[in-house]
Amino acid sequence: MSIPPRGREPDPPPEGAVQPPSGDLEQPGPRTDEAEAEPGPDAAVGAAAPDDAYAALLREAEDRWRRALADLDNLRKRHARELEGVAAVERARTAAAFLPVIDNLELALSHAGAADPGAIVEGVRAVRDQAVHVLERLGYSRHAETGVAFDPARHEVVGVVQDPDAEPNTVVQVLRPGYGEADRQLRPAAVTVAKRE
């Protein structure tokens, strides 16, 4: 089908061809300046009002989001400062608990030259017991028992020995004491364990 030149009526469609609907339908094609200049009947009233409302709601939600983000950041910083303060207080409390131990060690050293060797040993043992007591007060009791069943949560095996007097899988010797319980432990006890037969 050929396109008729401008100013001439188009040829009638052949018989049996589907006719386009008639009426004031907008024909496709390039828009003119006149069409762009005239907005639709509901453009001034219906479209502008919801857009303004949505924009206002969006601005309000964004403002709330920014405020919540700032509050969360301030809370995180405040919590970090409080945590540092609590840690500093605990460090100071722990160090202060060991000051009497250091004082007694210095006292033992000052008397070491003139004292009986047996008295020095007794003094060192007393200071050791004092330090163990401090650890117990801090929640870390000492474990240095022999003859007890091996517990992997409390013991670290450094050797296995044949001992006819000991039950298999029991602690025969403690080479280094452990401190604390399984869930709060400074270190496990280093032990030798009796072999299974």
LINCOR-V459529 format. One record per pair of residues at least 24 apart in sequence whose ideal C-beta (glycine too) atoms are under 8 Angstrom apart, sorted by the first residue. I is the first residue (numbers start at 1). GAP is how many residues later the second one is. D is the distance in whole Angstrom. If there is no record, write none. Layout:
BEGIN
i = <I;I>
gap = <GAP;GAP>
d = <D;D>
END
This chain:
BEGIN
i = <94;97;97;97;98;98;100;100;101;101;101;101;104;135;135;139;139;140;140;140;140;140;141;141;141;142;142;142;143;143;143;143;144;144;144;144;145;145;146;146;146;146;147;150;150;151;153;153;153;154;154;154;154;154;154;155;155;155;155;155;156;156;156;156;157;157;157;158;158;158;159;159;160;160;160;160;161;161;161;161;162;162;163;163;166;167;168;168;168;168;169;169;169;170>
gap = <44;37;40;41;33;36;30;34;26;29;30;33;26;44;51;41;45;39;40;44;45;46;38;39;40;35;36;37;34;35;36;46;30;33;34;45;26;29;25;26;27;28;24;41;43;31;29;32;35;24;27;28;31;34;35;33;34;35;36;38;32;33;34;35;34;35;36;32;33;34;33;34;32;33;34;35;31;32;33;34;32;33;31;32;28;27;26;27;28;29;24;25;27;24>
d = <6;5;7;7;7;6;7;8;6;5;5;6;6;6;8;7;6;4;4;7;8;5;7;7;7;5;8;6;6;4;7;5;5;4;7;6;7;7;5;6;6;6;7;7;5;8;4;8;8;6;8;6;8;6;6;6;5;8;5;8;4;7;5;7;6;7;5;5;7;6;4;8;7;6;8;5;5;7;6;7;8;5;5;8;4;7;5;6;4;6;6;7;6;5>
END
